[in-house]
Amino acid sequence: MPSFCIKKPYLSFFILLNEVRQLNETMVNTDAGNIVVSHTMTLGDVIISTLLVLILLVMVFTNIKGRF
């Protein structure tokens, strides 16, 4: 029976994504089972964090400005 080697280059992208995904996950073993913690940060997270820091800075600046 001949063996065939079928190369699918488009599958290598999905394998790469799977490897990157495994790097962004931490598995915590517990008695009840495994907990998978995903370490991802989206664009929305960056925008919200930036806006919160800017609001905090504006509040501090106006508080300091009001004292002088």
GROMACS elastic network, one bead per residue, 0.5 to 0.9 nm:
[ bonds ]
;  ai    aj funct       b0    kb
    7    11     6  0.88101   500
    8    11     6  0.56674   500
    8    12     6  0.74221   500
    9    12     6  0.55351   500
    9    13     6  0.77119   500
   10    13     6  0.59151   500
   10    14     6  0.75517   500
   11    14     6  0.53184   500
   11    15     6  0.64064   500
   11    16     6  0.87527   500
   12    16     6  0.61384   500
   12    17     6  0.86184   500
   13    16     6  0.50858   500
   13    17     6  0.62511   500
   13    18     6  0.86701   500
   14    18     6  0.61432   500
   14    19     6  0.86530   500
   15    18     6  0.50535   500
   15    19     6  0.62919   500
   15    20     6  0.87189   500
   16    19     6  0.51145   500
   16    20     6  0.62320   500
   16    21     6  0.85264   500
   17    20     6  0.51144   500
   17    21     6  0.60298   500
   17    22     6  0.86110   500
   18    22     6  0.62380   500
   18    23     6  0.87863   500
   19    22     6  0.51327   500
   19    23     6  0.64955   500
   19    24     6  0.89765   500
   20    23     6  0.51291   500
   20    24     6  0.65855   500
   21    24     6  0.51654   500
   21    25     6  0.65875   500
   21    38     6  0.84511   500
   22    25     6  0.53001   500
   22    26     6  0.79932   500
   22    38     6  0.88816   500
   23    26     6  0.79037   500
   23    39     6  0.87513   500
   24    37     6  0.84141   500
   24    38     6  0.58669   500
   24    39     6  0.50493   500
   24    40     6  0.66848   500
   25    36     6  0.64924   500
   25    37     6  0.55193   500
   25    39     6  0.58426   500
   25    40     6  0.85237   500
   26    35     6  0.81839   500
   26    36     6  0.57018   500
   26    37     6  0.50813   500
   26    38     6  0.64745   500
   26    39     6  0.77707   500
   27    34     6  0.65104   500
   27    35     6  0.56702   500
   27    37     6  0.62641   500
   27    38     6  0.87802   500
   28    33     6  0.85618   500
   28    34     6  0.56838   500
   28    36     6  0.62882   500
   28    37     6  0.76314   500
   29    32     6  0.83409   500
   29    33     6  0.62687   500
   29    35     6  0.63965   500
   29    36     6  0.87472   500
   30    33     6  0.52039   500
   30    34     6  0.58239   500
   30    35     6  0.74077   500
   31    34     6  0.80707   500
   41    44     6  0.81366   500
   41    45     6  0.60803   500
   41    46     6  0.73260   500
   42    45     6  0.52006   500
   42    46     6  0.66035   500
   42    47     6  0.88702   500
   43    46     6  0.51168   500
   43    47     6  0.62551   500
   43    48     6  0.86606   500
   44    47     6  0.50858   500
   44    48     6  0.60687   500
   44    49     6  0.84341   500
   45    48     6  0.52680   500
   45    49     6  0.60145   500
   45    50     6  0.84886   500
   46    49     6  0.52016   500
   46    50     6  0.60781   500
   46    51     6  0.85880   500
   47    50     6  0.51618   500
   47    51     6  0.61396   500
   47    52     6  0.86209   500
   48    51     6  0.51081   500
   48    52     6  0.61311   500
   48    53     6  0.86512   500
   49    52     6  0.51738   500
   49    53     6  0.62593   500
   49    54     6  0.86311   500
   50    53     6  0.52151   500
   50    54     6  0.61596   500
   50    55     6  0.86398   500
   51    54     6  0.50365   500
   51    55     6  0.61075   500
   51    56     6  0.85458   500
   52    55     6  0.51128   500
   52    56     6  0.61641   500
   52    57     6  0.86373   500
   53    56     6  0.50323   500
   53    57     6  0.61582   500
   53    58     6  0.86226   500
   54    57     6  0.50577   500
   54    58     6  0.61337   500
   54    59     6  0.85718   500
   55    58     6  0.51186   500
   55    59     6  0.61514   500
   55    60     6  0.86436   500
   56    59     6  0.51391   500
   56    60     6  0.62263   500
   56    61     6  0.85584   500
   57    60     6  0.51256   500
   57    61     6  0.59780   500
   57    62     6  0.85417   500
   58    61     6  0.50154   500
   58    62     6  0.60496   500
   58    63     6  0.84220   500
   59    62     6  0.53071   500
   59    63     6  0.61094   500
   59    64     6  0.86549   500
   60    63     6  0.50641   500
   60    64     6  0.61679   500
   60    65     6  0.84820   500
   61    64     6  0.51741   500
   61    65     6  0.59379   500
   61    66     6  0.84904   500
   62    66     6  0.59534   500
   62    67     6  0.87140   500
   63    66     6  0.52484   500
   63    67     6  0.66832   500
   64    67     6  0.53848   500
   64    68     6  0.69545   500
   65    68     6  0.56043   500
